[in-house]
Amino acid sequence: MRLRKSASILIITTFVIGGALFLNEALSEETPESKTSCVQCHEKIMPGQVADWRSSRHFEEDITCSDCHGENHKNEEDANLVTLPDERVCAECHEEQFEQFVKGKHNFGWSSLNAMAVTHVEPDELMEGGGGCGGCHNMGIKTDVQKKELREKGQRYRNNSCDECHTRHSFSKKEALDPRACQQCHMGYDHPQWEMWSSSKHGSRWFTRKDGYLPESSAAPKCQDCHMPEGNHENRTAWGFMGVRLPLPEDPQWAADRVTILKALGVLSPETGKPTKRYETIKALDFVRLTQESWEKEREKMIKTCNKCHSIDFARKQLEMGDSMMKNADRLTADAINMVAGLYADGILTKPDNYLFAYPDFFYFMRTGGGNLEQASHIEQVLFQMYMKHRMRTYQGFFHVNPDYAYWYGWAMMTKDHAEIRENAETMRATYKLN
């Protein structure tokens, strides 16, 4: 009996030891983490990034640091040799998404930033450094020349657009599908789409469903559902960011108003009415739809998306009402532009050194002196606010189904701006006559 008991203990002990040895061998097999010495240093230097990588699909798929960053960087002495991957590195595995992105408006973020006159009179920290406009407009595949310019200014890390939505190093698809991934950029002064959507019925239903108060089958569209349906990275809208397009409408007043706005954008010459060099830039960067066909293509895509929840007739009518609201907003904007342009024509305002024409220039934003603070014009700052902030809210609020933004933050503020511009213009004229 004692021998049988001893034998049993020996068998159990052998099994435990053998199992431990087997487990140890399994754990000692090469894993993504053990294949690279990068982790040993970087989990001390940047533990958050290593933790993100360990939680990522890349880690699960055996994608290691060197797959994206190359093998030239070996220690702290040669950190400058590390490859900072651009979108083409991502395309090696994600070719379809890359090809879609190339065609979409996000790809023009960096180039459009540099096409703006204001970019070249603002501090680099706000632009190339990413503390301001460059923080979002980093998106866009950069040329070798653009990358070289960034490196010469000390900016090494603005090479990739993909991690704007799929933040490194987790590169999570779930994160990019959350509407809050859009919030960082699509919010605030000139494009508060996040605020509009999140406080609209669409947004409130999404949050309500997320909290479990609506069933998962409930319709609750988020940004990506409308603007990147089925994960398509080629996102574009009918009216574009500037809210202008060609050809001109048949309505003569609206056509005249849109011409006035295009002059203030520097796309048409205020002197001749002919296209300027900026028109070619606008065309190259896909800022606006330049044909009826291209506009209708985007409009029909959106109606098809709306039809997932609504009838086509309802969707079409709502979008047509948004077009009509833009027509009203353009009337107010053009009238205000003409009031300020009249001050230039009469010599009450003088052309800033950097302006193309003696005419308001929206591409300088609030830097209405063309970058020269001594030449800044307050009445033009109110005009720019009317165009970029309140006109945007008027029509974007309508298209995002947010009544309060369309009216109180948009149209009502446009009328207030219009009154302020008129009063300021009258005061400036009276003061000019006295002098």
Residue pairs with C-beta under 8 A, 6 or more apart in sequence:
32 58
32 59
32 62
32 63
32 64
33 39
33 54
33 59
35 64
36 64
36 65
36 66
38 64
38 65
38 66
38 69
39 50
39 65
41 75
41 76
42 49
42 50
42 65
43 50
43 51
49 168
49 169
50 169
52 167
52 168
52 169
52 170
53 59
53 65
53 169
53 170
55 170
56 169
56 170
56 171
56 172
57 171
57 172
57 173
58 169
58 171
68 83
68 85
68 89
69 82
69 83
69 84
69 85
70 81
70 82
70 83
72 78
72 81
72 82
72 83
73 79
73 81
73 82
73 83
83 89
84 156
84 157
84 159
84 160
85 159
85 160
86 141
86 142
86 147
86 159
86 160
87 98
87 101
87 141
87 160
87 161
87 162
88 98
88 141
89 160
90 97
90 98
90 160
90 162
91 97
91 98
91 99
94 162
97 231
97 233
98 233
100 232
100 233
100 234
101 107
101 161
101 162
101 233
101 234
102 141
103 234
104 233
104 234
104 235
104 236
105 235
105 236
105 237
105 240
105 241
105 286
106 139
106 140
106 161
106 233
106 235
107 139
107 140
107 141
107 161
108 140
108 285
108 286
108 287
109 136
109 137
109 138
109 139
109 140
109 161
110 137
110 138
110 139
110 140
110 141
110 142
110 146
111 140
111 285
112 137
112 140
112 285
112 287
113 119
113 127
113 133
113 134
113 137
114 146
115 278
115 281
115 285
116 133
116 363
116 365
117 266
117 354
117 361
117 363
117 364
117 370
118 363
118 364
118 365
118 366
118 367
118 371
119 127
119 133
120 371
121 354
121 364
121 367
121 370
121 371
122 132
122 133
122 367
124 153
125 131
125 132
126 132
126 133
126 134
127 133
127 134
128 134
128 149
128 150
128 153
128 155
128 158
129 155
130 138
130 155
130 158
134 158
135 184
135 185
136 164
136 184
136 185
138 158
138 161
138 164
139 161
139 164
140 161
141 161
142 150
142 158
142 159
147 159
150 156
150 158
160 168
162 171
163 171
164 185
165 175
165 176
165 181
165 182
166 172
166 173
166 175
166 176
167 175
175 181
176 224
177 224
178 222
179 194
179 197
179 198
179 203
179 206
179 222
179 223
179 224
182 193
182 194
182 223
182 224
183 194
185 191
186 192
186 193
186 194
186 223
187 193
187 194
187 195
189 388
189 389
190 388
190 389
190 392
191 241
191 392
191 396
192 393
192 396
192 405
192 409
193 223
193 396
193 400
195 405
196 393
196 396
196 397
196 400
196 402
196 405
197 203
197 222
197 223
197 400
197 402
198 204
198 207
199 402
199 404
199 405
200 400
200 401
200 402
201 401
202 220
202 221
202 222
202 400
202 401
203 222
205 214
205 218
205 219
205 220
206 220
206 221
206 222
208 214
208 220
209 215
209 216
209 218
209 220
214 220
219 308
219 309
221 308
221 309
224 231
225 305
226 302
226 305
226 306
227 235
227 237
228 235
229 305
236 286
236 298
237 298
237 302
238 245
238 289
238 295
238 296
238 298
238 299
238 302
239 245
239 288
239 289
239 295
239 326
239 395
239 399
240 287
240 288
240 289
241 287
242 265
242 287
242 288
243 326
243 329
243 391
243 392
243 395
244 258
244 261
244 262
244 265
244 288
245 288
245 289
245 290
245 295
246 288
246 289
246 290
246 291
247 291
247 292
248 254
248 255
248 258
248 259
249 255
249 258
249 327
251 327
253 331
254 327
254 330
254 331
256 334
257 327
257 330
257 331
257 333
257 334
258 330
258 334
259 268
259 273
260 333
260 334
260 337
260 338
261 330
261 333
261 334
261 337
261 387
262 268
263 269
263 270
263 273
263 337
263 341
263 359
264 337
264 359
264 360
264 361
264 362
264 387
265 278
265 282
265 362
265 363
266 276
266 278
266 356
266 357
266 361
266 362
266 363
267 275
267 276
267 278
267 279
267 282
268 274
268 275
268 276
268 279
269 275
269 276
269 357
270 341
270 357
270 358
270 359
271 357
276 356
278 363
281 287
282 288
283 290
289 295
289 298
299 319
302 315
302 319
303 312
303 315
303 316
303 319
306 312
306 314
306 315
306 318
306 319
307 315
318 401
319 399
321 398
322 395
322 398
322 399
325 394
325 395
325 398
325 406
325 411
326 394
326 395
328 394
328 411
329 391
329 394
329 395
329 410
329 411
329 414
330 391
332 386
332 391
332 414
332 415
332 418
333 386
333 387
333 391
333 414
335 418
336 383
336 386
336 417
336 418
336 421
336 422
337 360
337 383
339 421
339 422
339 425
340 349
340 360
340 379
340 380
340 383
340 421
340 425
341 359
341 360
342 425
343 349
343 379
343 425
343 428
343 429
344 350
344 351
344 358
344 359
344 360
345 358
346 429
346 432
348 428
348 429
348 432
349 358
349 377
349 379
349 380
349 428
350 358
350 375
351 357
351 358
352 368
352 369
352 370
352 372
352 375
352 377
353 370
353 372
353 375
354 364
354 370
354 371
354 372
355 361
355 364
355 370
360 368
360 380
360 383
360 384
361 368
361 370
362 384
362 387
362 388
364 370
364 371
365 384
365 388
366 381
366 384
367 376
368 375
368 376
368 377
368 378
368 380
368 381
368 384
369 375
369 376
369 377
378 424
379 421
379 424
379 425
379 428
382 417
382 420
382 421
382 424
383 417
383 421
385 417
386 413
386 414
386 417
386 418
386 421
389 413
390 409
390 410
390 411
390 413
390 414
390 417
391 410
391 414
392 410
393 405
393 406
393 409
393 410
393 413
394 406
394 410
394 411
394 414
395 406
395 410
396 405
396 410
397 403
397 404
397 405
397 406
397 407
397 409
397 410
398 406
398 410
